[in-house]
Amino acid sequence: MALMGTSDPSGEAEASHEKPFVLRALQIALVVSLYWVTSISMVFLNKYLLDSPSLQLDTPIFVTFYQCLVTALLCKGLSSLATCCPGTMDFPTLRLDLRVARSILPLSVVFIGMITFNNLSLKYVGVAFYNVGRSLTTVFNVLLSYLLLKQTTSFYALLTCSIIIGGFWLGVDQEGAEGTLSWTGTLFGVLASLCVSLNAIYTKKVLPAVDGSIWRLTFYNNVNACVLFLPLLLLLGELPALYNFPQLGSAHFWGMMTLGGLFGFAIGYVTGLQIKFTSPLTHNVSGTAKACFQTVLAVLYYEETKSFLWWMSNMMVLGGSSAYTWVRGWEMKKIQEEPRPKEEKSNVEV
């Protein structure tokens, strides 16, 4: 069970060539299905925990805190298991270093914003609108790449972003027309998109502090989040609300809460697994298709009726996101295939 992703790429490539096509296709189908099931289950379970009429638990910060706690404990548990039983799994050794935790702190603040605003958005908007409400991540990626990294974007990529923005506004308009629009949830969705973009940028900057290990970064981020969430729980008055919660002693409640934490941990693993067995481009396409299926599933599950323009807004967002992924992939391939005269000339002289 390799959770670290440190296996030799060349060895993996050779192994993949040796495997029959049918076996490789089945492996890819299994991994993609695992990603879809984990991601969709996590969204529906979080919606239940955050906004279920039967549960009536109004403590979104505590739900997020508990999921971070479960993730941190799982990371530490797997690290201890890998140390005690070498060869059973490939997982880095985790020891809490306060100096490293402090260096990760700025990213952890962004990470807290990302997961908190995600959950708050899901609390106030329906699962069907959730993807549209959080659809501006790609737009913020382009904007922040220019503002913070001074990286420019091609005309075609900007065109796809305009399609996403158009789909977002059309979706907001149609939610308002149907009387189901939550401006609070939409605002949280926009803030979540912003934090997702910032998280991607700052992750690259702090990875050297954890020796480039995503799992070490996950551990420190969630430990920092658990500490920073404690004053928020007090300030927002969620601890008294939790104390008065009728189902506080219910095994079912804590089982659902723990399962939510397990899904939160698992989504990081299955995402990496899908990229490993396919490619980053295929992963993005799979994510877009998953979002489309999740929207249809939510409309059917909650027995909602949506207008043609509402569906059009979803298609614009998903189509614009897919087109952006394709354009960026095409541009990267084009750059890689461009000849480099100077390097070729120096190689000839040598």
C-alpha positions in Angstrom: 0.0 0.0 0.0 2.0 3.0 -1.2 0.6 6.2 0.3 3.7 8.3 -0.4 4.0 8.0 -4.2 7.7 7.7 -4.1 8.0 4.7 -6.4 10.3 4.8 -9.4 8.4 6.4 -12.4 10.5 4.5 -15.0 9.7 1.2 -13.2 6.0 2.1 -13.2 6.2 2.9 -16.9 7.9 -0.4 -17.7 5.4 -2.3 -15.5 2.4 -0.6 -17.3 3.8 -1.6 -20.7 4.0 -5.2 -19.5 0.4 -5.3 -18.2 -2.3 -6.4 -20.7 -4.5 -3.6 -22.0 -7.6 -5.1 -20.4 -6.0 -5.2 -17.0 -4.7 -1.6 -17.3 -8.2 -0.5 -18.4 -9.8 -2.2 -15.4 -7.3 -0.6 -13.0 -8.0 2.8 -14.4 -11.8 2.3 -14.3 -11.5 1.1 -10.7 -9.3 4.1 -9.6 -11.6 6.6 -11.4 -14.7 5.0 -9.8 -13.0 5.1 -6.4 -12.4 8.8 -6.9 -16.0 9.5 -7.9 -17.5 7.5 -5.1 -15.2 9.1 -2.4 -15.7 12.7 -3.7 -19.5 12.5 -4.2 -20.0 10.6 -0.9 -18.0 13.3 1.0 -20.2 16.1 -0.5 -23.5 14.4 0.4 -22.3 13.4 3.8 -21.1 16.9 4.6 -24.4 18.3 3.4 -26.1 15.9 5.9 -23.9 17.0 8.8 -24.1 20.7 8.0 -27.8 21.2 7.0 -29.9 18.1 7.7 -33.4 18.8 9.0 -33.3 15.5 11.0 -29.9 16.3 12.6 -30.4 20.1 13.1 -26.7 20.7 14.0 -25.7 24.3 13.5 -22.0 24.0 14.3 -20.2 24.1 10.9 -16.8 25.1 12.5 -16.9 22.1 14.8 -17.7 19.8 12.0 -14.7 21.1 10.1 -12.5 21.0 13.2 -13.4 17.3 13.8 -12.6 16.4 10.2 -9.2 18.0 10.6 -8.7 16.1 13.9 -9.5 12.8 12.2 -7.2 13.5 9.3 -4.3 14.4 11.7 -4.8 11.3 13.8 -5.0 9.1 10.7 -1.7 10.6 9.4 0.0 9.9 12.7 -1.5 6.5 13.0 -0.3 5.4 9.5 3.2 6.9 10.2 3.4 4.8 13.4 2.2 1.7 11.6 4.8 2.2 8.8 7.6 2.6 11.5 6.5 -0.4 13.5 5.9 -2.7 10.5 8.4 -1.7 7.7 7.4 -2.9 4.3 3.6 -2.9 5.0 3.2 0.6 3.5 5.2 3.5 2.3 4.4 6.5 4.6 6.7 9.2 5.9 7.8 9.4 9.5 5.8 12.2 11.2 7.2 14.0 14.3 5.7 17.3 15.3 8.3 20.0 15.0 7.1 23.4 16.3 9.6 25.3 14.0 8.1 23.6 10.9 4.6 24.1 12.2 5.3 27.9 12.5 6.7 28.0 9.0 3.6 26.3 7.6 1.3 28.6 9.6 0.5 31.1 6.7 -0.5 28.3 4.5 -2.5 26.7 7.3 -4.5 30.0 7.6 -5.4 29.8 3.9 -6.1 26.0 4.3 -8.5 26.8 7.1 -10.3 29.4 5.0 -10.5 26.9 2.1 -12.1 24.1 4.0 -14.3 26.3 6.2 -15.7 28.4 3.3 -16.3 25.1 1.4 -18.4 23.7 4.2 -20.2 27.0 4.9 -21.0 27.3 1.2 -22.4 23.7 1.2 -24.4 24.5 4.3 -26.3 27.4 2.7 -26.6 26.2 -0.9 -27.9 23.0 -2.4 -25.7 20.2 -3.6 -26.9 20.8 -7.2 -25.7 24.5 -7.1 -22.6 23.7 -5.1 -20.3 23.3 -8.2 -21.5 26.5 -9.8 -21.1 28.4 -6.5 -17.5 27.3 -6.3 -16.7 27.5 -10.0 -14.5 30.6 -10.0 -11.3 28.7 -8.8 -9.9 28.7 -12.4 -10.6 32.4 -12.8 -8.8 33.2 -9.5 -5.9 30.9 -10.6 -5.4 33.1 -13.6 -5.8 36.4 -11.7 -3.5 35.5 -8.8 -0.9 34.0 -11.1 -0.7 37.4 -12.8 -0.8 39.5 -9.6 1.5 37.3 -7.4 3.6 35.4 -9.9 3.5 37.8 -12.8 2.5 35.0 -15.2 0.5 36.0 -18.2 -2.4 33.9 -19.7 -3.1 33.4 -23.4 -6.2 34.8 -25.1 -7.8 31.4 -25.5 -7.4 30.6 -21.8 -8.9 34.0 -20.9 -11.8 33.2 -23.3 -12.6 30.0 -21.4 -12.5 31.9 -18.1 -15.1 34.3 -19.6 -17.3 31.3 -20.3 -17.0 30.2 -16.7 -17.8 33.7 -15.3 -20.8 33.8 -17.7 -22.0 30.4 -16.4 -21.5 31.5 -12.8 -23.6 34.7 -13.2 -26.3 32.8 -15.2 -26.5 30.2 -12.4 -26.8 32.9 -9.8 -29.6 34.6 -11.8 -31.5 31.3 -12.3 -31.2 30.4 -8.6 -32.6 33.8 -7.8 -35.4 33.3 -10.3 -36.3 30.0 -8.7 -36.3 31.5 -5.2 -33.5 29.2 -4.0 -30.6 31.6 -4.1 -28.5 32.1 -0.9 -26.3 35.1 -1.3 -24.5 34.0 1.9 -23.7 30.6 0.5 -22.7 32.1 -2.9 -20.3 34.5 -1.1 -18.8 31.7 0.9 -18.4 29.8 -2.4 -16.5 32.6 -4.0 -14.3 32.9 -0.9 -13.7 29.2 -1.0 -12.6 29.5 -4.7 -10.2 32.3 -3.8 -8.7 30.2 -0.9 -8.3 27.1 -3.2 -6.3 29.2 -5.6 -4.2 30.8 -2.8 -3.7 27.3 -1.3 -2.2 26.0 -4.6 0.2 28.9 -4.8 1.4 28.8 -1.2 1.7 25.0 -1.2 4.5 25.2 -3.7 6.3 27.8 -1.5 6.2 25.8 1.7 6.8 22.2 0.4 10.6 22.5 0.9 9.9 23.0 4.7 8.4 19.4 4.8 11.0 17.9 2.4 8.5 18.0 -0.4 6.2 15.5 1.3 2.5 16.1 0.7 1.6 13.8 3.6 3.8 15.8 6.0 2.2 19.0 4.8 -1.2 17.4 5.3 -0.3 16.5 8.8 1.0 19.9 9.8 -1.8 21.7 8.1 -4.4 19.7 10.0 -2.6 20.0 13.3 -2.3 23.8 12.9 -6.0 23.9 11.9 -7.1 22.0 15.0 -5.3 24.5 17.2 -6.6 27.6 15.3 -10.1 26.3 15.3 -10.3 26.2 19.1 -10.6 30.0 19.7 -13.1 30.2 16.8 -15.3 27.6 18.4 -15.4 29.8 21.6 -15.8 33.1 19.8 -18.7 31.8 17.6 -20.5 30.2 20.5 -20.5 26.7 18.9 -19.4 24.9 22.1 -22.6 25.8 24.0 -24.7 24.8 20.9 -22.8 21.5 20.8 -23.3 20.9 24.5 -27.1 21.3 24.1 -27.2 19.2 21.0 -29.7 16.3 21.6 -27.8 13.7 19.7 -24.4 14.4 21.3 -24.3 11.0 22.8 -25.5 9.2 19.7 -23.2 6.6 18.2 -24.8 7.2 14.8 -23.9 10.9 15.0 -20.2 10.3 15.9 -20.0 7.5 13.3 -21.2 10.0 10.6 -18.8 12.6 11.9 -15.9 10.2 11.8 -16.8 8.9 8.4 -16.7 12.5 7.1 -13.2 12.8 8.5 -12.2 9.5 6.8 -13.6 10.8 3.5 -11.7 14.0 3.9 -8.5 12.0 4.4 -9.2 9.6 1.6 -10.0 12.2 -1.1 -6.3 13.3 -1.0 -5.1 9.8 -1.5 -7.5 8.8 -4.3 -6.8 12.1 -6.1 -3.1 11.3 -6.2 -4.0 7.7 -7.2 -6.1 8.9 -10.1 -3.3 11.2 -11.3 -0.8 8.4 -11.0 -2.8 5.9 -13.0 -4.0 8.4 -15.6 -2.5 12.0 -16.0 -3.2 15.5 -14.5 -5.2 16.3 -17.7 -7.3 13.2 -17.4 -7.8 13.9 -13.7 -9.2 17.3 -14.5 -11.5 15.9 -17.1 -12.7 13.2 -14.7 -13.3 15.9 -12.0 -15.5 17.8 -14.5 -17.4 14.7 -15.5 -17.8 13.9 -11.8 -19.2 17.3 -11.1 -21.7 16.9 -13.9 -22.9 13.5 -12.5 -23.0 14.9 -9.0 -25.3 17.8 -10.1 -27.7 15.4 -11.9 -27.6 13.0 -8.9 -28.4 15.9 -6.5 -31.3 17.1 -8.6 -32.8 13.6 -8.6 -32.1 12.8 -5.0 -33.6 16.0 -3.6 -36.4 15.9 -6.2 -35.7 19.4 -7.6 -37.0 20.9 -10.8 -34.6 23.1 -12.7 -35.1 25.4 -15.8 -33.3 25.0 -19.1 -31.2 28.1 -18.4 -30.2 26.7 -15.0 -28.8 23.6 -16.7 -27.2 25.8 -19.3 -25.3 27.6 -16.6 -23.9 24.3 -15.3 -22.9 23.3 -18.9 -21.1 26.7 -19.3 -19.2 26.3 -16.1 -18.3 22.7 -16.8 -17.6 23.3 -20.5 -15.4 26.4 -19.7 -13.5 24.5 -17.1 -12.9 21.5 -19.5 -11.9 23.9 -22.3 -9.4 25.7 -20.0 -7.8 22.4 -19.0 -7.5 21.4 -22.7 -6.1 24.8 -23.7 -3.5 24.8 -20.9 -2.5 21.2 -21.7 -2.2 22.1 -25.4 0.0 25.1 -24.6 2.3 23.1 -22.3 2.7 20.4 -25.0 3.4 23.0 -27.6 6.1 24.6 -25.4 7.7 21.2 -24.8 7.8 20.4 -28.6 9.4 23.7 -29.6 13.0 23.2 -30.7 15.8 24.8 -28.8 18.5 25.8 -31.3 21.0 27.0 -28.8 20.9 23.8 -26.7 21.1 21.6 -29.9 24.1 23.5 -31.2 26.0 23.2 -27.9 25.3 19.5 -27.8 26.7 19.1 -31.4 29.9 21.0 -30.4 30.4 18.8 -27.4 
